[in-house]
Amino acid sequence: MNWLAPRIAYTILDVIGVRCTYLSKPGRRCLFKHCSELCEAVFTLSHSSAEDFASLTGSKANLRVVHLASRYGVSPFERMSGDYILVMGNAYAHKAVTETVRVLARQALPVVVIGGNELSEPAPVRYLSSGSLTRQAMGEILAASRIIVYPSHYEGFGLPIADGLALGKPVIALDTGTNRELAAAFRDPNLHLIPSLEGLPDTVHRLWAHAGFHQPSLVRRWYDVAQEYLQHFHTLLEQSVDIERVRRRCILLRSAFA
């Protein structure tokens, strides 16, 4: 890339790979900082993620925000009222899937979990492995849910929120900076933010009886995302090539791979 492109830009999902000690590696923070400053632009998925990146690395990179979108909510079959609570996440601790399932297991309501480790104690919960699901299967699982719970404590964006709202589903998530940003961006009353998992049972109980298809206030499509990237690329291409930055990139890469 360095030899072929006088301008380089890339997208970073979040900096959890540095923030969480069980995911990080030595030198990774330094790598994030130098890569960002030697590129013409770094795209993040939210303003919260951009602020987090700048705070963590101290980088003076050219940070730009482009929110993600959803591919769902366009087919009539998706507009159904489901019969289970769908919990989405994975096995990492910050996703809080295990704690969420323990809370929901006491509600005597059907629960389906995508990702995460099964509880050691018996619980009326069905687990699905996200790595083995096709796009069609994922869409059917989302559409057949009644409520979507996305309990992650740390996200750069949170794609399940956009997908759930596009499908007209009630979505429950934690009251984090990123989720508040999404609430403002999507302007959808179907997004319910709770301060902690202690408030999950009451919120689920309130929503379960009245859950049904809710026309989204705003559905963001991937075409919209592509158009925003295209506008940013045009802006970058109109700028003069920073010869000094290209020179520093070459020196760094020669040193790293010598």
C-alpha positions as a printed NumPy array, in Angstrom:
array([[  0.   ,   0.   ,   0.   ],
       [  2.74 ,   2.423,   0.885],
       [  4.481,   2.041,  -2.479],
       [  1.262,   2.266,  -4.51 ],
       [ -0.759,   4.862,  -2.597],
       [  0.524,   8.343,  -1.668],
       [ -2.565,   8.653,   0.56 ],
       [ -3.682,   5.954,   3.011],
       [ -6.807,   5.839,   5.159],
       [ -8.275,   3.025,   7.214],
       [-11.202,   2.253,   9.512],
       [-10.812,   1.187,  13.121],
       [-13.741,  -0.52 ,  14.849],
       [-12.725,   0.405,  18.404],
       [ -9.694,   0.262,  20.691],
       [-10.892,  -2.543,  22.923],
       [ -7.89 ,  -4.589,  21.8  ],
       [ -5.783,  -2.144,  23.816],
       [ -8.259,  -1.12 ,  26.515],
       [ -8.898,  -4.668,  27.79 ],
       [ -5.772,  -6.243,  29.236],
       [ -6.923,  -9.759,  28.32 ],
       [ -7.025,  -8.738,  24.641],
       [ -4.024,  -6.426,  24.416],
       [ -0.402,  -7.127,  23.472],
       [  2.83 ,  -5.267,  24.285],
       [  3.45 ,  -2.337,  21.969],
       [ -0.078,  -2.279,  20.581],
       [ -0.861,   1.227,  21.885],
       [  2.304,   2.548,  20.237],
       [  1.348,   0.774,  17.008],
       [ -2.119,   2.38 ,  17.013],
       [ -0.616,   5.835,  17.552],
       [  2.069,   5.637,  14.85 ],
       [ -0.183,   4.035,  12.237],
       [ -2.85 ,   6.69 ,  12.728],
       [ -0.423,   9.613,  12.494],
       [  1.253,   8.267,   9.364],
       [ -2.04 ,   7.96 ,   7.499],
       [ -4.085,  10.702,   5.876],
       [ -7.246,   9.768,   7.779],
       [ -8.596,   7.266,  10.3  ],
       [-12.311,   6.457,  10.211],
       [-14.114,   5.404,  13.373],
       [-17.64 ,   4.064,  13.813],
       [-18.793,   6.658,  16.338],
       [-17.762,   9.93 ,  17.952],
       [-17.426,   8.024,  21.235],
       [-14.94 ,   5.669,  19.61 ],
       [-13.014,   8.58 ,  18.103],
       [-12.74 ,  10.286,  21.501],
       [-11.685,   7.01 ,  23.086],
       [ -9.001,   6.49 ,  20.436],
       [ -7.613,  10.01 ,  20.85 ],
       [ -7.661,   9.743,  24.646],
       [ -5.921,   6.373,  24.687],
       [ -3.17 ,   7.033,  22.149],
       [ -2.659,  10.794,  22.408],
       [ -2.656,  10.672,  18.61 ],
       [ -3.125,  13.803,  16.532],
       [ -4.55 ,  11.77 ,  13.667],
       [ -7.196,  13.075,  11.281],
       [-10.188,  11.235,  12.802],
       [-13.463,  11.03 ,  10.871],
       [-16.729,   9.362,  11.905],
       [-18.959,   7.21 ,   9.703],
       [-21.759,   5.312,  11.445],
       [-22.627,   1.791,  10.345],
       [-25.996,   0.705,   8.905],
       [-28.332,  -2.277,   8.53 ],
       [-29.292,  -4.557,   5.678],
       [-32.562,  -5.562,   7.338],
       [-36.046,  -4.135,   7.451],
       [-36.888,  -4.244,   3.745],
       [-38.841,  -7.525,   3.446],
       [-42.435,  -8.057,   4.639],
       [-41.528, -11.401,   6.294],
       [-39.238,  -9.524,   8.667],
       [-42.167,  -7.631,  10.159],
       [-43.283, -10.295,  12.578],
       [-43.814, -10.466,  16.31 ],
       [-41.45 , -13.121,  17.634],
       [-41.665, -15.457,  20.572],
       [-38.311, -15.215,  22.357],
       [-35.764, -12.814,  23.802],
       [-32.609, -12.712,  21.694],
       [-29.353, -11.992,  23.538],
       [-26.431, -11.093,  21.279],
       [-22.733, -11.078,  22.123],
       [-19.817, -13.478,  22.534],
       [-17.753, -15.146,  25.234],
       [-15.622, -12.102,  26.145],
       [-16.315, -10.667,  29.588],
       [-17.169,  -7.146,  28.391],
       [-20.11 ,  -8.525,  26.374],
       [-21.837,  -9.489,  29.669],
       [-23.733, -12.383,  28.061],
       [-23.401, -14.775,  30.999],
       [-24.688, -12.236,  33.543],
       [-27.548, -11.293,  31.227],
       [-28.646, -14.884,  30.709],
       [-28.629, -15.511,  34.468],
       [-30.94 , -12.538,  34.954],
       [-33.277, -13.54 ,  32.133],
       [-33.398, -17.204,  33.155],
       [-35.371, -16.128,  36.224],
       [-38.074, -14.529,  34.072],
       [-39.543, -17.827,  32.794],
       [-39.474, -16.467,  29.233],
       [-37.895, -18.197,  26.202],
       [-34.35 , -16.99 ,  25.557],
       [-32.077, -17.547,  22.558],
       [-28.397, -16.595,  22.839],
       [-26.003, -15.902,  19.976],
       [-22.47 , -16.252,  21.316],
       [-21.317, -16.731,  24.884],
       [-20.674, -19.75 ,  27.059],
       [-23.491, -21.937,  28.32 ],
       [-24.364, -21.664,  32.002],
       [-23.198, -24.48 ,  34.238],
       [-26.566, -24.499,  35.98 ],
       [-29.717, -25.634,  34.113],
       [-31.588, -22.823,  32.348],
       [-34.312, -22.724,  29.648],
       [-31.943, -21.134,  27.146],
       [-31.018, -22.093,  23.58 ],
       [-27.471, -21.271,  22.491],
       [-26.396, -20.666,  18.891],
       [-22.856, -20.398,  17.574],
       [-22.544, -17.187,  15.568],
       [-19.67 , -18.557,  13.506],
       [-21.864, -21.242,  11.946],
       [-24.8  , -19.008,  10.971],
       [-25.391, -17.857,   7.413],
       [-26.623, -14.353,   6.656],
       [-30.05 , -15.726,   5.86 ],
       [-30.183, -17.687,   9.109],
       [-29.093, -14.64 ,  11.082],
       [-31.829, -12.566,   9.479],
       [-34.468, -15.193,  10.287],
       [-33.3  , -15.411,  13.921],
       [-33.447, -11.642,  14.325],
       [-36.853, -11.402,  12.655],
       [-38.326, -14.18 ,  14.811],
       [-37.268, -12.545,  18.074],
       [-39.641, -10.523,  20.22 ],
       [-37.066,  -8.442,  22.085],
       [-33.35 ,  -8.005,  21.374],
       [-30.934,  -7.535,  24.276],
       [-27.427,  -6.282,  23.544],
       [-25.738,  -6.015,  26.968],
       [-22.178,  -5.133,  25.927],
       [-20.324,  -2.706,  28.206],
       [-17.944,  -1.542,  25.477],
       [-18.536,  -1.066,  21.739],
       [-17.317,   1.135,  18.95 ],
       [-20.796,   1.062,  17.438],
       [-22.981,  -1.973,  18.183],
       [-24.338,  -3.323,  14.895],
       [-27.09 ,  -5.469,  16.537],
       [-28.717,  -2.232,  17.699],
       [-28.998,  -0.924,  14.135],
       [-30.245,  -4.307,  12.886],
       [-32.818,  -4.658,  15.65 ],
       [-34.2  ,  -1.159,  15.13 ],
       [-34.345,  -1.674,  11.354],
       [-36.509,  -4.739,  12.004],
       [-38.837,  -2.755,  14.244],
       [-37.843,  -4.697,  17.371],
       [-37.53 ,  -3.348,  20.902],
       [-33.8  ,  -3.254,  21.629],
       [-32.447,  -3.103,  25.179],
       [-28.865,  -1.939,  25.722],
       [-26.773,  -0.395,  28.481],
       [-26.682,   3.357,  28.9  ],
       [-23.166,   3.949,  27.544],
       [-21.736,   6.901,  25.649],
       [-21.783,   4.99 ,  22.375],
       [-25.375,   3.833,  22.849],
       [-26.526,   7.343,  23.712],
       [-24.917,   8.5  ,  20.479],
       [-26.817,   5.833,  18.534],
       [-30.054,   6.82 ,  20.264],
       [-29.54 ,  10.399,  19.074],
       [-28.567,   9.279,  15.56 ],
       [-31.466,   6.852,  14.996],
       [-34.098,   8.794,  16.967],
       [-36.008,   5.565,  17.564],
       [-38.127,   5.106,  20.722],
       [-37.685,   1.357,  20.303],
       [-34.147,   1.68 ,  21.727],
       [-34.318,   1.326,  25.509],
       [-31.181,   2.179,  27.485],
       [-30.837,   0.896,  31.035],
       [-28.215,   1.99 ,  33.605],
       [-27.316,  -1.603,  34.568],
       [-28.483,  -5.182,  34.208],
       [-30.459,  -4.742,  37.43 ],
       [-33.031,  -2.859,  35.398],
       [-33.309,  -5.593,  32.759],
       [-36.138,  -7.676,  34.305],
       [-38.506,  -4.726,  34.691],
       [-37.752,  -3.461,  31.175],
       [-38.276,  -6.913,  29.632],
       [-41.526,  -7.387,  31.565],
       [-42.821,  -4.009,  30.374],
       [-41.913,  -4.596,  26.735],
       [-42.868,  -8.265,  26.402],
       [-46.633,  -7.725,  26.52 ],
       [-46.58 ,  -4.91 ,  23.966],
       [-43.797,  -6.021,  21.629],
       [-44.679,  -6.066,  17.956],
       [-43.505,  -4.479,  14.728],
       [-42.717,  -0.817,  15.223],
       [-42.055,   1.344,  12.163],
       [-38.46 ,   2.597,  12.532],
       [-38.002,   6.346,  12.747],
       [-34.874,   6.179,  10.611],
       [-33.275,   3.221,   8.834],
       [-29.679,   3.798,   7.804],
       [-28.608,   1.745,   4.783],
       [-25.163,   0.586,   3.672],
       [-25.589,   2.741,   0.563],
       [-25.628,   5.75 ,   2.9  ],
       [-22.398,   4.541,   4.51 ],
       [-20.723,   4.084,   1.116],
       [-21.751,   7.584,   0.029],
       [-20.243,   9.114,   3.168],
       [-16.969,   7.267,   2.624],
       [-16.956,   8.405,  -1.005],
       [-17.332,  12.038,   0.027],
       [-14.442,  11.703,   2.469],
       [-12.278,  10.031,  -0.215],
       [-12.986,  12.857,  -2.648],
       [-11.901,  15.36 ,  -0.011],
       [ -8.667,  13.456,   0.634],
       [ -7.891,  13.182,  -3.075],
       [ -8.324,  16.921,  -3.53 ],
       [ -5.615,  17.598,  -0.962],
       [ -1.97 ,  17.855,  -1.954],
       [  0.156,  14.812,  -1.208],
       [  2.032,  15.196,   2.084],
       [  5.516,  14.251,   0.909],
       [  6.978,  14.424,   4.419],
       [  4.38 ,  11.951,   5.727],
       [  5.11 ,   9.561,   2.833],
       [  8.838,   9.819,   3.601],
       [  8.274,   9.042,   7.309],
       [  6.089,   6.066,   6.388],
       [  8.816,   4.687,   4.157],
       [ 11.442,   5.066,   6.888],
       [  9.244,   3.371,   9.478],
       [  8.358,   0.454,   7.201],
       [ 11.958,  -0.089,   6.139],
       [ 12.978,  -0.148,   9.804],
       [ 10.143,  -2.496,  10.801],
       [ 10.729,  -5.036,   8.037],
       [ 14.483,  -4.761,   7.578]])
